[in-house]
Amino acid sequence: MKPRKVPLRKCVACQEMMPKKELIRIVRTPADEVGIDLTGKKAGRGAYLCGKLGCFKLAKKTKALDRALKQPVGEHIYDELEKEFIAVEDQFIAAKELTQDET
């Protein structure tokens, strides 16, 4: 049986290629709302970030999300995303460790 190909994505901040499951997806929905998509299945344009707060701050500083989502992301949206990112970071890291233990 042929092993499954693991989809890779690039972090918009640090430019590191990683498996899709190890990155957090930021999505711009068709209604132009920007938010975190942990499932990776929401409709809309997506950008991926490492689970590190440093990568998020770098993306904010360089406006990487603006380019990746092809829409200006306002400062208040970055602030909301940062709060969500901090809240989700622990949950994301725990899920990542769980998947690594299974392999």
C-alpha angles and dihedrals in degrees: 000000000000115000115246118256112244112225112235128206133183124238106238091218108044096020092227118150113230138160111282092241091060094058133074115235121222110198136198106205124213086258088061094248117142121212148133117282111197093174093056090218106094115121116253143058114318138203125189131223133183115251090253122108089217091063091051091051090048090051089050093049095048095037089235092154091056090058096041095048092040092228134088109263110210124229092247090055090051088052092050091046091050091055091047091045092054091047093048097040096083092045091048094049091049091051091047092052090048092055091047090053090053093056 
